[in-house]
Amino acid sequence: MSKVNSVLFVCLGNICRSPTAEAVFRGLLSERGLSIGCDSAGTSAYHEGEGPDRRARLAGERRGLDFSGIRARGVTDEDFERFDLILAADKANLRDLRARCPAHHQYKLALMLSFLEEGEQEVPDPYYGGDDGFEQVLDLLQQSCEGLLSQIAK
């Protein structure tokens, strides 16, 4: 993996999965004393300006995550230039990013769970489910973000 100085996490509405990934990643960076830029966005702008879903925030805060400053926004054309790595929550979001991303930046796109050793490929959307879905998302993102940092360190 080439040098990664910035990561963008992307889901559909940018209120559940991608802000959770951003908070998890920021927490890991802080624990390890690392400085890598990160942000989150959605392939849609349905929730522009809103904070993370209350259930996602509460689940993350119980684990010590900080969601301060995270507000929903849509992916912009500048994001493809600005970020070294753009990680989609699922295959539908990855497909939407591929359709929009300039050819010379396609190499930056991957799935968020690409850094798990095995198991899930897509982060399930917990929005319409119960609280346990948010816990599952946290577990998956924690493991994958740790794997991502291991890859970056190599």
C-alpha positions as CSV (number, residue, x, y, z in Angstrom):
1,M,0.0,0.0,0.0
2,S,1.4,3.4,-1.0
3,K,1.7,6.2,1.6
4,V,-1.7,7.0,3.1
5,N,-2.1,10.4,4.7
6,S,-5.9,10.7,4.5
7,V,-8.9,8.3,4.5
8,L,-12.6,9.0,3.6
9,F,-15.2,6.6,4.9
10,V,-18.4,6.5,2.8
11,C,-21.9,5.0,3.3
12,L,-25.3,6.0,1.9
13,G,-26.5,8.8,4.1
14,N,-23.4,9.5,6.3
15,I,-25.3,9.1,9.6
16,C,-24.6,5.5,10.7
17,R,-21.8,3.5,9.2
18,S,-19.3,6.1,7.8
19,P,-19.4,8.4,10.8
20,T,-18.9,5.4,13.1
21,A,-15.9,4.4,11.0
22,E,-14.6,7.9,11.2
23,A,-15.0,7.9,15.0
24,V,-13.4,4.5,15.4
25,F,-10.5,5.4,13.1
26,R,-9.9,8.8,15.0
27,G,-9.9,6.9,18.3
28,L,-7.3,4.4,17.1
29,L,-5.2,7.3,15.7
30,S,-5.3,9.0,19.0
31,E,-4.4,5.9,21.0
32,R,-1.4,5.3,18.7
33,G,-0.3,8.9,18.5
34,L,-0.7,8.9,14.7
35,S,-1.6,11.8,12.4
36,I,-3.7,10.7,9.4
37,G,-6.5,12.9,8.1
38,C,-10.0,11.3,8.0
39,D,-13.5,12.3,7.2
40,S,-16.8,10.6,6.3
41,A,-19.4,11.3,3.6
42,G,-22.4,9.8,1.9
43,T,-23.2,8.9,-1.6
44,S,-26.4,10.7,-1.1
45,A,-26.9,14.0,0.7
46,Y,-30.3,13.1,2.3
47,H,-29.0,14.1,5.8
48,E,-26.7,17.0,4.9
49,G,-25.6,18.9,8.1
50,E,-27.2,16.3,10.5
51,G,-25.1,14.7,13.2
52,P,-24.7,10.9,13.4
53,D,-27.7,8.7,14.2
54,R,-28.5,8.8,17.9
55,R,-28.2,5.0,18.2
56,A,-24.9,4.9,16.4
57,R,-23.5,7.7,18.6
58,L,-24.7,6.1,21.9
59,A,-23.3,2.7,21.0
60,G,-19.9,4.3,20.1
61,E,-19.8,6.6,23.1
62,R,-20.3,3.6,25.4
63,R,-17.0,2.4,23.9
64,G,-15.3,5.7,24.5
65,L,-15.6,7.1,20.9
66,D,-15.9,10.8,20.2
67,F,-18.3,11.9,17.5
68,S,-17.8,15.6,18.0
69,G,-17.6,17.7,14.8
70,I,-19.0,14.9,12.6
71,R,-21.8,16.2,10.4
72,A,-23.4,14.4,7.4
73,R,-22.3,15.6,3.9
74,G,-22.3,14.2,0.4
75,V,-19.2,13.0,-1.4
76,T,-17.8,15.8,-3.6
77,D,-15.7,15.7,-6.7
78,E,-12.8,17.2,-4.7
79,D,-12.8,14.2,-2.4
80,F,-11.4,11.9,-5.1
81,E,-8.4,14.3,-5.4
82,R,-8.0,15.0,-1.7
83,F,-8.1,11.6,-0.1
84,D,-5.5,8.8,-0.5
85,L,-8.0,6.1,0.3
86,I,-11.8,6.1,-0.1
87,L,-13.6,3.2,1.7
88,A,-17.2,2.3,1.0
89,A,-19.4,0.5,3.5
90,D,-20.9,-1.8,0.9
91,K,-20.8,-2.9,-2.7
92,A,-23.7,-0.5,-3.7
93,N,-21.8,2.5,-2.3
94,L,-18.6,1.3,-4.0
95,R,-20.4,1.0,-7.3
96,D,-21.8,4.6,-6.9
97,L,-18.3,5.8,-6.1
98,R,-16.7,4.0,-9.1
99,A,-19.3,5.5,-11.4
100,R,-18.4,9.0,-10.2
101,C,-14.7,8.7,-9.6
102,P,-12.2,9.8,-12.4
103,A,-10.4,6.9,-13.9
104,H,-7.0,8.1,-12.6
105,H,-8.3,7.9,-9.0
106,Q,-10.1,4.5,-9.2
107,Y,-7.2,2.8,-7.4
108,K,-8.1,4.7,-4.2
109,L,-11.5,3.0,-3.9
110,A,-12.1,-0.1,-1.7
111,L,-14.6,-1.6,0.8
112,M,-14.3,-0.6,4.4
113,L,-14.0,-4.3,5.4
114,S,-11.2,-5.0,3.0
115,F,-8.8,-5.0,6.0
116,L,-10.5,-7.9,7.9
117,E,-8.6,-11.1,7.8
118,E,-11.8,-13.0,7.0
119,G,-15.6,-12.8,7.2
120,E,-17.9,-10.1,6.2
121,Q,-17.3,-8.0,3.1
122,E,-19.9,-5.4,3.6
123,V,-20.8,-3.3,6.7
124,P,-24.5,-4.1,7.3
125,D,-26.8,-1.1,7.5
126,P,-28.1,-1.0,11.0
127,Y,-30.6,1.9,10.4
128,Y,-33.8,-0.1,10.2
129,G,-32.8,-2.7,12.8
130,G,-32.3,-2.9,16.6
131,D,-29.5,-1.7,18.8
132,D,-27.5,-4.9,18.3
133,G,-26.9,-4.0,14.7
134,F,-25.0,-0.9,15.8
135,E,-22.9,-3.1,18.1
136,Q,-22.1,-5.4,15.2
137,V,-21.1,-2.5,13.0
138,L,-18.8,-1.2,15.7
139,D,-17.1,-4.7,16.1
140,L,-16.6,-5.0,12.3
141,L,-15.2,-1.4,11.9
142,Q,-12.9,-1.7,14.9
143,Q,-11.3,-4.9,13.5
144,S,-11.1,-3.5,10.0
145,C,-9.7,-0.1,11.1
146,E,-7.0,-1.9,13.1
147,G,-6.2,-4.0,10.0
148,L,-6.0,-0.8,7.9
149,L,-3.6,0.8,10.4
150,S,-1.5,-2.4,10.3
151,Q,-1.3,-2.2,6.5
152,I,-0.5,1.5,6.6
153,A,2.4,0.9,9.0
154,K,4.0,-1.7,6.7
